[in-house]
Amino acid sequence: MARLETFERRMSSVLLECLDFPDAISKYDGKDSFFFIDPPYFGKEKHYFGGFTKFDHMELARMLHIIEGRCLVTYYGDPFILDLYSDFHVRTVNARVGAVVKAELGQARRRETEFFFMNYDPASLE
């Protein structure tokens, strides 16, 4: 019960809203904003509902380059994406991906390098 109360206190000032990225960024950007962005991975958009195009990836990057707030964007290391965020701070993590796998179909979780792009220096927060 104590963990639930701790979670409730932490989340009391957090807003979760389902909007397309241009609307969410335009509506909520400000000097105290933090955006966690987990877009469809480039080249794998067909696996996501709602569609996401190369132009959408470019427009997202353009918007994130001019926001007042901070952002953290997750992607795999495709050369196109690395170029879009080449001036951001970056960290990588070797992660197991594929949360939904079917062993009976021979599927298994795989390892991928996950890239975290930030428009701020994470060391400045330590």
C-alpha positions as CSV (number, residue, x, y, z in Angstrom):
1,M,0.0,0.0,0.0
2,A,2.9,2.4,0.8
3,R,4.3,2.0,-2.7
4,L,0.9,2.8,-4.2
5,E,0.7,6.0,-2.1
6,T,4.2,7.0,-3.2
7,F,3.2,6.4,-6.8
8,E,0.1,8.5,-6.3
9,R,2.0,11.4,-4.9
10,R,4.6,11.3,-7.7
11,M,2.0,11.1,-10.4
12,S,-0.3,13.8,-9.0
13,S,1.5,16.5,-11.0
14,V,2.0,14.4,-14.2
15,L,-0.3,14.8,-17.2
16,L,-0.8,12.0,-19.7
17,E,-2.7,12.9,-22.8
18,C,-3.2,11.2,-26.1
19,L,-2.5,13.7,-28.9
20,D,-0.6,13.7,-32.1
21,F,2.9,15.0,-31.5
22,P,2.5,18.4,-33.2
23,D,-0.6,19.2,-31.1
24,A,1.0,17.9,-27.8
25,I,4.2,19.8,-28.3
26,S,2.5,23.0,-29.4
27,K,0.1,22.8,-26.5
28,Y,2.5,22.0,-23.7
29,D,5.9,23.3,-24.6
30,G,7.4,25.7,-22.0
31,K,10.6,26.2,-20.1
32,D,9.4,23.7,-17.4
33,S,8.2,21.1,-19.9
34,F,9.7,17.6,-20.3
35,F,8.7,15.5,-23.3
36,F,9.4,11.8,-23.4
37,I,9.1,10.8,-27.0
38,D,9.0,7.2,-28.2
39,P,8.0,7.4,-31.8
40,P,7.6,4.5,-34.2
41,Y,11.0,3.2,-35.0
42,F,12.2,4.3,-38.4
43,G,11.7,1.6,-41.1
44,K,9.3,-0.2,-38.8
45,E,6.3,2.1,-39.1
46,K,4.1,-0.6,-40.7
47,H,3.9,-2.3,-37.3
48,Y,2.2,0.7,-35.7
49,F,-1.4,1.8,-35.9
50,G,-2.1,5.3,-37.2
51,G,0.7,5.6,-39.7
52,F,3.9,7.5,-39.4
53,T,6.0,8.7,-42.4
54,K,9.5,9.8,-43.1
55,F,8.1,13.3,-43.1
56,D,6.7,12.8,-39.6
57,H,10.1,11.8,-38.3
58,M,11.6,14.9,-39.9
59,E,8.8,17.2,-38.6
60,L,9.2,15.7,-35.1
61,A,12.9,16.4,-35.1
62,R,12.3,19.9,-36.4
63,M,9.9,20.7,-33.6
64,L,12.1,19.2,-30.9
65,H,15.0,21.3,-32.1
66,I,13.1,24.5,-31.3
67,I,11.2,23.7,-28.1
68,E,11.7,25.7,-24.9
69,G,11.5,22.6,-22.7
70,R,13.6,19.5,-22.5
71,C,13.0,16.2,-24.4
72,L,14.3,12.7,-24.5
73,V,13.7,10.8,-27.7
74,T,14.2,7.0,-28.1
75,Y,15.1,5.3,-31.4
76,Y,17.3,2.6,-32.8
77,G,20.4,3.8,-34.5
78,D,19.3,4.2,-38.1
79,P,21.7,6.5,-40.1
80,F,18.7,8.8,-41.1
81,I,17.7,9.2,-37.4
82,L,21.3,9.7,-36.3
83,D,21.6,12.5,-38.7
84,L,18.3,14.2,-37.6
85,Y,19.6,14.3,-34.0
86,S,23.3,14.7,-34.6
87,D,23.5,17.8,-32.4
88,F,21.6,16.3,-29.4
89,H,23.3,14.6,-26.5
90,V,23.1,10.8,-26.9
91,R,23.3,7.8,-24.7
92,T,23.0,4.2,-25.8
93,V,21.8,1.0,-24.0
94,N,22.0,-2.5,-25.2
95,A,18.4,-3.7,-24.5
96,R,16.3,-6.8,-24.9
97,V,13.4,-5.9,-27.1
98,G,10.3,-7.7,-28.4
99,A,8.0,-7.7,-25.4
100,V,5.4,-9.6,-27.3
101,V,6.9,-12.8,-28.7
102,K,5.4,-16.2,-29.4
103,A,7.8,-19.1,-28.5
104,E,5.5,-21.5,-30.4
105,L,6.3,-19.6,-33.6
106,G,10.0,-19.6,-32.9
107,Q,10.1,-16.0,-31.9
108,A,12.5,-14.8,-29.2
109,R,13.4,-11.5,-27.7
110,R,16.5,-9.9,-29.4
111,R,19.1,-7.5,-28.4
112,E,19.2,-4.0,-30.0
113,T,21.1,-0.8,-29.3
114,E,18.6,1.7,-28.1
115,F,19.5,5.4,-28.6
116,F,18.4,8.1,-26.2
117,F,18.6,11.6,-27.7
118,M,18.4,14.6,-25.4
119,N,18.3,18.3,-26.1
120,Y,20.0,18.9,-22.8
121,D,23.2,17.7,-21.2
122,P,22.1,14.9,-18.7
123,A,25.3,15.5,-16.7
124,S,24.0,18.9,-15.9
125,L,21.2,17.3,-13.8
126,E,23.6,15.3,-11.6
